Amino acid sequence: METIHLKISEKAYERVIQLLKQFNANDVQIVSDDYVQAKVELDETLRQIDNNEMKFFSIEEFEKQADELLKRRNAG
């Protein structure tokens, strides 16, 4: 499936959306800009995971590091 991005005036927006809704969902899917941005961010995260560029912590490790950081912050 191909993806296109359109800039449409408010005046024409409703007419264009009504036209697109006439197509079968298998032929045309309307995706929001939020969806596109989220996909870009998730694709980048997946790339970082695949390339071992991201470090993972267990909940316990996270809580320990967060506690240590808060102690240092409050002490300084």
N, CA, C and O atoms as a CHARMM CRD file, in Angstrom:
* protein
*
  304
    1    1 MET  N      0.83900  -1.16800   0.00000 PROA 1      0.00000
    2    1 MET  CA     0.00000   0.00000   0.00000 PROA 1      0.00000
    3    1 MET  C      0.89300   1.24300   0.00000 PROA 1      0.00000
    4    1 MET  O      1.90600   1.26600   0.69900 PROA 1      0.00000
    5    2 GLU  N      0.54600   2.24900  -0.75000 PROA 2      0.00000
    6    2 GLU  CA     1.29000   3.50500  -0.83000 PROA 2      0.00000
    7    2 GLU  C      0.72500   4.49600   0.18000 PROA 2      0.00000
    8    2 GLU  O     -0.43200   4.39000   0.58600 PROA 2      0.00000
    9    3 THR  N      1.55300   5.46200   0.58100 PROA 3      0.00000
   10    3 THR  CA     1.12100   6.49900   1.51400 PROA 3      0.00000
   11    3 THR  C      1.36900   7.85600   0.88500 PROA 3      0.00000
   12    3 THR  O      2.42300   8.09400   0.29600 PROA 3      0.00000
   13    4 ILE  N      0.38100   8.75500   1.01300 PROA 4      0.00000
   14    4 ILE  CA     0.55600  10.12600   0.55000 PROA 4      0.00000
   15    4 ILE  C      0.18200  11.06500   1.69700 PROA 4      0.00000
   16    4 ILE  O     -0.63700  10.73300   2.55500 PROA 4      0.00000
   17    5 HSD  N      0.79600  12.23100   1.68900 PROA 5      0.00000
   18    5 HSD  CA     0.47400  13.27600   2.65800 PROA 5      0.00000
   19    5 HSD  C     -0.10600  14.44500   1.88000 PROA 5      0.00000
   20    5 HSD  O      0.46500  14.87200   0.87700 PROA 5      0.00000
   21    6 LEU  N     -1.23900  14.96500   2.34100 PROA 6      0.00000
   22    6 LEU  CA    -1.88900  16.07400   1.66000 PROA 6      0.00000
   23    6 LEU  C     -2.07000  17.23800   2.63000 PROA 6      0.00000
   24    6 LEU  O     -2.36300  17.03300   3.80800 PROA 6      0.00000
   25    7 LYS  N     -1.89800  18.43200   2.13800 PROA 7      0.00000
   26    7 LYS  CA    -2.29100  19.62300   2.88500 PROA 7      0.00000
   27    7 LYS  C     -3.56800  20.12000   2.22600 PROA 7      0.00000
   28    7 LYS  O     -3.58000  20.45000   1.04000 PROA 7      0.00000
   29    8 ILE  N     -4.64200  20.17100   3.00700 PROA 8      0.00000
   30    8 ILE  CA    -5.95400  20.49700   2.46000 PROA 8      0.00000
   31    8 ILE  C     -6.54800  21.65700   3.26900 PROA 8      0.00000
   32    8 ILE  O     -6.48100  21.66200   4.49800 PROA 8      0.00000
   33    9 SER  N     -7.11000  22.60500   2.59200 PROA 9      0.00000
   34    9 SER  CA    -7.75200  23.71500   3.29200 PROA 9      0.00000
   35    9 SER  C     -8.93600  23.19100   4.09600 PROA 9      0.00000
   36    9 SER  O     -9.51200  22.15000   3.78100 PROA 9      0.00000
   37   10 GLU  N     -9.28000  23.93200   5.13200 PROA 10     0.00000
   38   10 GLU  CA   -10.42600  23.52800   5.95600 PROA 10     0.00000
   39   10 GLU  C    -11.69300  23.44700   5.11100 PROA 10     0.00000
   40   10 GLU  O    -12.56000  22.60600   5.34700 PROA 10     0.00000
   41   11 LYS  N    -11.78200  24.32900   4.12900 PROA 11     0.00000
   42   11 LYS  CA   -12.96400  24.38000   3.26300 PROA 11     0.00000
   43   11 LYS  C    -13.12900  23.08000   2.47500 PROA 11     0.00000
   44   11 LYS  O    -14.25100  22.60300   2.30400 PROA 11     0.00000
   45   12 ALA  N    -12.04000  22.51000   2.00200 PROA 12     0.00000
   46   12 ALA  CA   -12.10200  21.30200   1.17300 PROA 12     0.00000
   47   12 ALA  C    -11.99100  20.01400   1.98700 PROA 12     0.00000
   48   12 ALA  O    -12.31200  18.93800   1.48300 PROA 12     0.00000
   49   13 TYR  N    -11.54700  20.10900   3.22300 PROA 13     0.00000
   50   13 TYR  CA   -11.24900  18.92200   4.03600 PROA 13     0.00000
   51   13 TYR  C    -12.43700  17.96200   4.13100 PROA 13     0.00000
   52   13 TYR  O    -12.28900  16.77400   3.84100 PROA 13     0.00000
   53   14 GLU  N    -13.58600  18.44400   4.52100 PROA 14     0.00000
   54   14 GLU  CA   -14.74200  17.55500   4.70100 PROA 14     0.00000
   55   14 GLU  C    -15.13100  16.86000   3.40100 PROA 14     0.00000
   56   14 GLU  O    -15.48900  15.68200   3.41600 PROA 14     0.00000
   57   15 ARG  N    -15.06500  17.56000   2.30000 PROA 15     0.00000
   58   15 ARG  CA   -15.41200  16.95200   1.00800 PROA 15     0.00000
   59   15 ARG  C    -14.42200  15.85000   0.64800 PROA 15     0.00000
   60   15 ARG  O    -14.81900  14.79300   0.15800 PROA 15     0.00000
   61   16 VAL  N    -13.14600  16.09000   0.88700 PROA 16     0.00000
   62   16 VAL  CA   -12.11900  15.08800   0.57200 PROA 16     0.00000
   63   16 VAL  C    -12.29400  13.86300   1.46600 PROA 16     0.00000
   64   16 VAL  O    -12.21100  12.73000   0.99300 PROA 16     0.00000
   65   17 ILE  N    -12.53500  14.08900   2.75700 PROA 17     0.00000
   66   17 ILE  CA   -12.73100  12.96600   3.69600 PROA 17     0.00000
   67   17 ILE  C    -13.94800  12.14000   3.28300 PROA 17     0.00000
   68   17 ILE  O    -13.88400  10.91000   3.28900 PROA 17     0.00000
   69   18 GLN  N    -15.03900  12.78400   2.93000 PROA 18     0.00000
   70   18 GLN  CA   -16.23600  12.05900   2.48700 PROA 18     0.00000
   71   18 GLN  C    -15.94000  11.21400   1.25200 PROA 18     0.00000
   72   18 GLN  O    -16.40000  10.07700   1.14900 PROA 18     0.00000
   73   19 LEU  N    -15.17700  11.76600   0.32500 PROA 19     0.00000
   74   19 LEU  CA   -14.79700  11.01100  -0.87200 PROA 19     0.00000
   75   19 LEU  C    -13.96600   9.78700  -0.50500 PROA 19     0.00000
   76   19 LEU  O    -14.21800   8.68900  -1.00000 PROA 19     0.00000
   77   20 LEU  N    -12.98000   9.97700   0.36000 PROA 20     0.00000
   78   20 LEU  CA   -12.09800   8.86800   0.74000 PROA 20     0.00000
   79   20 LEU  C    -12.85000   7.78500   1.50400 PROA 20     0.00000
   80   20 LEU  O    -12.53600   6.60200   1.37400 PROA 20     0.00000
   81   21 LYS  N    -13.82800   8.17500   2.28900 PROA 21     0.00000
   82   21 LYS  CA   -14.60300   7.19800   3.07300 PROA 21     0.00000
   83   21 LYS  C    -15.46300   6.29700   2.18900 PROA 21     0.00000
   84   21 LYS  O    -15.94300   5.26200   2.64900 PROA 21     0.00000
   85   22 GLN  N    -15.66100   6.67100   0.94500 PROA 22     0.00000
   86   22 GLN  CA   -16.45400   5.85200   0.02000 PROA 22     0.00000
   87   22 GLN  C    -15.68200   4.60700  -0.42400 PROA 22     0.00000
   88   22 GLN  O    -16.28600   3.64400  -0.89700 PROA 22     0.00000
   89   23 PHE  N    -14.36700   4.61900  -0.27900 PROA 23     0.00000
   90   23 PHE  CA   -13.55200   3.47900  -0.67400 PROA 23     0.00000
   91   23 PHE  C    -13.58100   2.39700   0.41100 PROA 23     0.00000
   92   23 PHE  O    -13.80000   2.68100   1.58900 PROA 23     0.00000
   93   24 ASN  N    -13.35800   1.17400  -0.00900 PROA 24     0.00000
   94   24 ASN  CA   -13.24700   0.04900   0.90200 PROA 24     0.00000
   95   24 ASN  C    -12.00900   0.24300   1.78200 PROA 24     0.00000
   96   24 ASN  O    -10.98900   0.74800   1.31400 PROA 24     0.00000
   97   25 ALA  N    -12.09500  -0.15500   3.05100 PROA 25     0.00000
   98   25 ALA  CA   -10.97900   0.00900   3.99000 PROA 25     0.00000
   99   25 ALA  C     -9.73300  -0.76000   3.54500 PROA 25     0.00000
  100   25 ALA  O     -8.62300  -0.42300   3.95700 PROA 25     0.00000
  101   26 ASN  N     -9.90100  -1.77700   2.71700 PROA 26     0.00000
  102   26 ASN  CA    -8.73600  -2.50800   2.19700 PROA 26     0.00000
  103   26 ASN  C     -8.02600  -1.72100   1.10200 PROA 26     0.00000
  104   26 ASN  O     -6.85900  -1.97700   0.80300 PROA 26     0.00000
  105   27 ASP  N     -8.73900  -0.75700   0.50000 PROA 27     0.00000
  106   27 ASP  CA    -8.16900   0.02800  -0.58500 PROA 27     0.00000
  107   27 ASP  C     -7.60600   1.36400  -0.11200 PROA 27     0.00000
  108   27 ASP  O     -6.56800   1.81100  -0.60000 PROA 27     0.00000
  109   28 VAL  N     -8.28500   2.00000   0.83300 PROA 28     0.00000
  110   28 VAL  CA    -7.87400   3.31800   1.32800 PROA 28     0.00000
  111   28 VAL  C     -8.03000   3.34800   2.83700 PROA 28     0.00000
  112   28 VAL  O     -9.09500   3.04100   3.37200 PROA 28     0.00000
  113   29 GLN  N     -6.96700   3.71800   3.50800 PROA 29     0.00000
  114   29 GLN  CA    -7.01200   3.90500   4.96300 PROA 29     0.00000
  115   29 GLN  C     -6.59200   5.33100   5.26700 PROA 29     0.00000
  116   29 GLN  O     -5.59200   5.81400   4.73600 PROA 29     0.00000
  117   30 ILE  N     -7.34600   6.00000   6.11300 PROA 30     0.00000
  118   30 ILE  CA    -7.01700   7.36800   6.50700 PROA 30     0.00000
  119   30 ILE  C     -6.19900   7.28800   7.78500 PROA 30     0.00000
  120   30 ILE  O     -6.65900   6.74900   8.79200 PROA 30     0.00000
  121   31 VAL  N     -4.97600   7.83000   7.74200 PROA 31     0.00000
  122   31 VAL  CA    -4.10600   7.82300   8.91400 PROA 31     0.00000
  123   31 VAL  C     -3.81700   9.26600   9.31400 PROA 31     0.00000
  124   31 VAL  O     -3.60200  10.13200   8.46600 PROA 31     0.00000
  125   32 SER  N     -3.81700   9.50100  10.60700 PROA 32     0.00000
  126   32 SER  CA    -3.58600  10.85800  11.09300 PROA 32     0.00000
  127   32 SER  C     -2.09400  11.16000  11.15100 PROA 32     0.00000
  128   32 SER  O     -1.25900  10.25800  11.08400 PROA 32     0.00000
  129   33 ASP  N     -1.77400  12.45000  11.27700 PROA 33     0.00000
  130   33 ASP  CA    -0.37900  12.85500  11.44300 PROA 33     0.00000
  131   33 ASP  C      0.19900  12.26300  12.72200 PROA 33     0.00000
  132   33 ASP  O      1.38300  11.93000  12.77500 PROA 33     0.00000
  133   34 ASP  N     -0.64400  12.12800  13.76500 PROA 34     0.00000
  134   34 ASP  CA    -0.17700  11.52900  15.01500 PROA 34     0.00000
  135   34 ASP  C      0.28800  10.09400  14.77900 PROA 34     0.00000
  136   34 ASP  O      1.30000   9.66700  15.33300 PROA 34     0.00000
  137   35 TYR  N     -0.44600   9.35900  13.96300 PROA 35     0.00000
  138   35 TYR  CA    -0.07600   7.98000  13.64400 PROA 35     0.00000
  139   35 TYR  C      1.26900   7.95100  12.92400 PROA 35     0.00000
  140   35 TYR  O      2.14200   7.14400  13.24100 PROA 35     0.00000
  141   36 VAL  N      1.41700   8.84600  11.95300 PROA 36     0.00000
  142   36 VAL  CA     2.65600   8.88100  11.16400 PROA 36     0.00000
  143   36 VAL  C      3.83800   9.20500  12.07800 PROA 36     0.00000
  144   36 VAL  O      4.87800   8.55400  11.99000 PROA 36     0.00000
  145   37 GLN  N      3.69100  10.20800  12.95800 PROA 37     0.00000
  146   37 GLN  CA     4.77400  10.59300  13.85700 PROA 37     0.00000
  147   37 GLN  C      5.10200   9.45600  14.82900 PROA 37     0.00000
  148   37 GLN  O      6.27400   9.18000  15.08500 PROA 37     0.00000
  149   38 ALA  N      4.08100   8.80100  15.36500 PROA 38     0.00000
  150   38 ALA  CA     4.30600   7.68000  16.28600 PROA 38     0.00000
  151   38 ALA  C      5.03700   6.54500  15.57300 PROA 38     0.00000
  152   38 ALA  O      5.92100   5.91700  16.15500 PROA 38     0.00000
  153   39 LYS  N      4.67600   6.27800  14.31800 PROA 39     0.00000
  154   39 LYS  CA     5.34400   5.21700  13.56100 PROA 39     0.00000
  155   39 LYS  C      6.81300   5.54400  13.34600 PROA 39     0.00000
  156   39 LYS  O      7.66600   4.66500  13.47100 PROA 39     0.00000
  157   40 VAL  N      7.12100   6.79700  13.02300 PROA 40     0.00000
  158   40 VAL  CA     8.51300   7.21200  12.83500 PROA 40     0.00000
  159   40 VAL  C      9.29900   6.98700  14.12700 PROA 40     0.00000
  160   40 VAL  O     10.40100   6.43900  14.10200 PROA 40     0.00000
  161   41 GLU  N      8.72600   7.41100  15.25300 PROA 41     0.00000
  162   41 GLU  CA     9.40900   7.25400  16.54100 PROA 41     0.00000
  163   41 GLU  C      9.59200   5.78400  16.91000 PROA 41     0.00000
  164   41 GLU  O     10.65200   5.39000  17.39700 PROA 41     0.00000
  165   42 LEU  N      8.56900   4.98200  16.68100 PROA 42     0.00000
  166   42 LEU  CA     8.67600   3.55100  16.99600 PROA 42     0.00000
  167   42 LEU  C      9.66900   2.85000  16.08100 PROA 42     0.00000
  168   42 LEU  O     10.40700   1.97200  16.52800 PROA 42     0.00000
  169   43 ASP  N      9.69400   3.22600  14.80700 PROA 43     0.00000
  170   43 ASP  CA    10.67900   2.64700  13.88500 PROA 43     0.00000
  171   43 ASP  C     12.10000   2.95800  14.34000 PROA 43     0.00000
  172   43 ASP  O     12.98200   2.10300  14.25400 PROA 43     0.00000
  173   44 GLU  N     12.32600   4.18300  14.82400 PROA 44     0.00000
  174   44 GLU  CA    13.65600   4.56100  15.31600 PROA 44     0.00000
  175   44 GLU  C     14.00700   3.77400  16.57400 PROA 44     0.00000
  176   44 GLU  O     15.14400   3.32900  16.72600 PROA 44     0.00000
  177   45 THR  N     13.05300   3.59900  17.46500 PROA 45     0.00000
  178   45 THR  CA    13.28900   2.80800  18.67700 PROA 45     0.00000
  179   45 THR  C     13.62200   1.36500  18.31100 PROA 45     0.00000
  180   45 THR  O     14.54700   0.78100  18.87500 PROA 45     0.00000
  181   46 LEU  N     12.88400   0.79400  17.38200 PROA 46     0.00000
  182   46 LEU  CA    13.15400  -0.57600  16.93900 PROA 46     0.00000
  183   46 LEU  C     14.54200  -0.68500  16.32400 PROA 46     0.00000
  184   46 LEU  O     15.24500  -1.66800  16.55700 PROA 46     0.00000
  185   47 ARG  N     14.94800   0.32000  15.53700 PROA 47     0.00000
  186   47 ARG  CA    16.28700   0.32000  14.95600 PROA 47     0.00000
  187   47 ARG  C     17.34600   0.32400  16.05400 PROA 47     0.00000
  188   47 ARG  O     18.33700  -0.40200  15.96700 PROA 47     0.00000
  189   48 GLN  N     17.13900   1.13700  17.08100 PROA 48     0.00000
  190   48 GLN  CA    18.09100   1.19800  18.19300 PROA 48     0.00000
  191   48 GLN  C     18.15200  -0.13000  18.94000 PROA 48     0.00000
  192   48 GLN  O     19.23300  -0.56100  19.34200 PROA 48     0.00000
  193   49 ILE  N     17.02100  -0.77600  19.12800 PROA 49     0.00000
  194   49 ILE  CA    16.98600  -2.08800  19.78500 PROA 49     0.00000
  195   49 ILE  C     17.74000  -3.11600  18.94600 PROA 49     0.00000
  196   49 ILE  O     18.56500  -3.86900  19.46400 PROA 49     0.00000
  197   50 ASP  N     17.44700  -3.13900  17.64200 PROA 50     0.00000
  198   50 ASP  CA    18.09700  -4.09700  16.74600 PROA 50     0.00000
  199   50 ASP  C     19.61000  -3.91400  16.69200 PROA 50     0.00000
  200   50 ASP  O     20.34600  -4.88300  16.51100 PROA 50     0.00000
  201   51 ASN  N     20.08000  -2.66800  16.84900 PROA 51     0.00000
  202   51 ASN  CA    21.51300  -2.37300  16.78100 PROA 51     0.00000
  203   51 ASN  C     22.17400  -2.32900  18.16000 PROA 51     0.00000
  204   51 ASN  O     23.29800  -1.84700  18.30100 PROA 51     0.00000
  205   52 ASN  N     21.47800  -2.82900  19.16200 PROA 52     0.00000
  206   52 ASN  CA    21.99200  -2.84800  20.54500 PROA 52     0.00000
  207   52 ASN  C     22.44300  -1.46300  21.01400 PROA 52     0.00000
  208   52 ASN  O     23.42700  -1.34300  21.74400 PROA 52     0.00000
  209   53 GLU  N     21.73000  -0.42900  20.59800 PROA 53     0.00000
  210   53 GLU  CA    22.04400   0.93500  20.99800 PROA 53     0.00000
  211   53 GLU  C     21.20700   1.38800  22.18900 PROA 53     0.00000
  212   53 GLU  O     21.32700   2.52700  22.64000 PROA 53     0.00000
  213   54 MET  N     20.36200   0.50000  22.69600 PROA 54     0.00000
  214   54 MET  CA    19.46000   0.85200  23.77200 PROA 54     0.00000
  215   54 MET  C     19.72700  -0.07600  24.95400 PROA 54     0.00000
  216   54 MET  O     19.90600  -1.28200  24.78400 PROA 54     0.00000
  217   55 LYS  N     19.75000   0.49900  26.14500 PROA 55     0.00000
  218   55 LYS  CA    20.00100  -0.28500  27.34100 PROA 55     0.00000
  219   55 LYS  C     18.68200  -0.54500  28.04800 PROA 55     0.00000
  220   55 LYS  O     17.85400   0.35700  28.18000 PROA 55     0.00000
  221   56 PHE  N     18.48700  -1.77500  28.50300 PROA 56     0.00000
  222   56 PHE  CA    17.26100  -2.14900  29.18300 PROA 56     0.00000
  223   56 PHE  C     17.53400  -2.38500  30.65800 PROA 56     0.00000
  224   56 PHE  O     18.60400  -2.85900  31.04000 PROA 56     0.00000
  225   57 PHE  N     16.54900  -2.04600  31.47900 PROA 57     0.00000
  226   57 PHE  CA    16.64200  -2.22500  32.92300 PROA 57     0.00000
  227   57 PHE  C     15.42800  -2.99400  33.41400 PROA 57     0.00000
  228   57 PHE  O     14.33600  -2.87100  32.86000 PROA 57     0.00000
  229   58 SER  N     15.62900  -3.78700  34.45800 PROA 58     0.00000
  230   58 SER  CA    14.48400  -4.38600  35.13500 PROA 58     0.00000
  231   58 SER  C     13.84800  -3.29500  35.99500 PROA 58     0.00000
  232   58 SER  O     14.45100  -2.24200  36.20400 PROA 58     0.00000
  233   59 ILE  N     12.66800  -3.53000  36.48100 PROA 59     0.00000
  234   59 ILE  CA    12.00500  -2.56500  37.36000 PROA 59     0.00000
  235   59 ILE  C     12.86200  -2.31200  38.59100 PROA 59     0.00000
  236   59 ILE  O     12.99800  -1.17300  39.04000 PROA 59     0.00000
  237   60 GLU  N     13.43600  -3.37300  39.13200 PROA 60     0.00000
  238   60 GLU  CA    14.26400  -3.24300  40.33100 PROA 60     0.00000
  239   60 GLU  C     15.49500  -2.37300  40.05800 PROA 60     0.00000
  240   60 GLU  O     15.85100  -1.51800  40.87000 PROA 60     0.00000
  241   61 GLU  N     16.14700  -2.60000  38.89800 PROA 61     0.00000
  242   61 GLU  CA    17.32000  -1.79500  38.54300 PROA 61     0.00000
  243   61 GLU  C     16.93600  -0.32800  38.35600 PROA 61     0.00000
  244   61 GLU  O     17.65900   0.57000  38.78800 PROA 61     0.00000
  245   62 PHE  N     15.80800  -0.09500  37.72000 PROA 62     0.00000
  246   62 PHE  CA    15.34900   1.26700  37.50400 PROA 62     0.00000
  247   62 PHE  C     15.07300   1.96100  38.83600 PROA 62     0.00000
  248   62 PHE  O     15.50500   3.09300  39.05200 PROA 62     0.00000
  249   63 GLU  N     14.35000   1.27500  39.73000 PROA 63     0.00000
  250   63 GLU  CA    14.02800   1.86500  41.02700 PROA 63     0.00000
  251   63 GLU  C     15.29200   2.17500  41.82000 PROA 63     0.00000
  252   63 GLU  O     15.37900   3.21800  42.46800 PROA 63     0.00000
  253   64 LYS  N     16.26600   1.28000  41.77200 PROA 64     0.00000
  254   64 LYS  CA    17.52100   1.49600  42.49400 PROA 64     0.00000
  255   64 LYS  C     18.24300   2.72100  41.94100 PROA 64     0.00000
  256   64 LYS  O     18.68900   3.57100  42.71200 PROA 64     0.00000
  257   65 GLN  N     18.36300   2.82300  40.63200 PROA 65     0.00000
  258   65 GLN  CA    19.05000   3.96200  40.03000 PROA 65     0.00000
  259   65 GLN  C     18.28800   5.26300  40.27200 PROA 65     0.00000
  260   65 GLN  O     18.89800   6.30600  40.50800 PROA 65     0.00000
  261   66 ALA  N     16.97200   5.20600  40.21700 PROA 66     0.00000
  262   66 ALA  CA    16.16700   6.39400  40.47200 PROA 66     0.00000
  263   66 ALA  C     16.33800   6.85100  41.91900 PROA 66     0.00000
  264   66 ALA  O     16.47900   8.04600  42.17800 PROA 66     0.00000
  265   67 ASP  N     16.32800   5.90600  42.86500 PROA 67     0.00000
  266   67 ASP  CA    16.53800   6.24400  44.27600 PROA 67     0.00000
  267   67 ASP  C     17.90400   6.88400  44.48400 PROA 67     0.00000
  268   67 ASP  O     18.02000   7.87600  45.20400 PROA 67     0.00000
  269   68 GLU  N     18.94400   6.32400  43.86000 PROA 68     0.00000
  270   68 GLU  CA    20.28900   6.88200  43.99100 PROA 68     0.00000
  271   68 GLU  C     20.36400   8.29500  43.40500 PROA 68     0.00000
  272   68 GLU  O     20.99700   9.18000  43.98100 PROA 68     0.00000
  273   69 LEU  N     19.72900   8.49100  42.28400 PROA 69     0.00000
  274   69 LEU  CA    19.71900   9.80600  41.65200 PROA 69     0.00000
  275   69 LEU  C     19.00200  10.82900  42.53800 PROA 69     0.00000
  276   69 LEU  O     19.47300  11.95600  42.69500 PROA 69     0.00000
  277   70 LEU  N     17.87400  10.43800  43.11100 PROA 70     0.00000
  278   70 LEU  CA    17.12400  11.35100  43.98600 PROA 70     0.00000
  279   70 LEU  C     17.92800  11.67500  45.25000 PROA 70     0.00000
  280   70 LEU  O     17.91400  12.81400  45.71800 PROA 70     0.00000
  281   71 LYS  N     18.62800  10.68100  45.80300 PROA 71     0.00000
  282   71 LYS  CA    19.44900  10.92900  46.98900 PROA 71     0.00000
  283   71 LYS  C     20.55400  11.92900  46.67100 PROA 71     0.00000
  284   71 LYS  O     20.80900  12.84600  47.45300 PROA 71     0.00000
  285   72 ARG  N     21.21300  11.75600  45.52200 PROA 72     0.00000
  286   72 ARG  CA    22.28400  12.69100  45.12500 PROA 72     0.00000
  287   72 ARG  C     21.73100  14.08900  44.88800 PROA 72     0.00000
  288   72 ARG  O     22.36000  15.08400  45.25000 PROA 72     0.00000
  289   73 ARG  N     20.56700  14.15700  44.28600 PROA 73     0.00000
  290   73 ARG  CA    19.94500  15.44900  43.98400 PROA 73     0.00000
  291   73 ARG  C     19.56500  16.17000  45.28000 PROA 73     0.00000
  292   73 ARG  O     19.78300  17.37500  45.41100 PROA 73     0.00000
  293   74 ASN  N     19.00500  15.43900  46.22200 PROA 74     0.00000
  294   74 ASN  CA    18.58400  16.03500  47.49400 PROA 74     0.00000
  295   74 ASN  C     19.77500  16.39100  48.37500 PROA 74     0.00000
  296   74 ASN  O     19.68900  17.30200  49.19800 PROA 74     0.00000
  297   75 ALA  N     20.88600  15.67500  48.20600 PROA 75     0.00000
  298   75 ALA  CA    22.08300  15.93200  49.02000 PROA 75     0.00000
  299   75 ALA  C     22.82400  17.15800  48.51000 PROA 75     0.00000
  300   75 ALA  O     23.52500  17.81400  49.28100 PROA 75     0.00000
  301   76 GLY  N     22.68500  17.48200  47.23500 PROA 76     0.00000
  302   76 GLY  CA    23.47300  18.55200  46.63200 PROA 76     0.00000
  303   76 GLY  C     22.74900  19.80700  46.59800 PROA 76     0.00000
  304   76 GLY  O     23.27600  20.81100  46.11800 PROA 76     0.00000
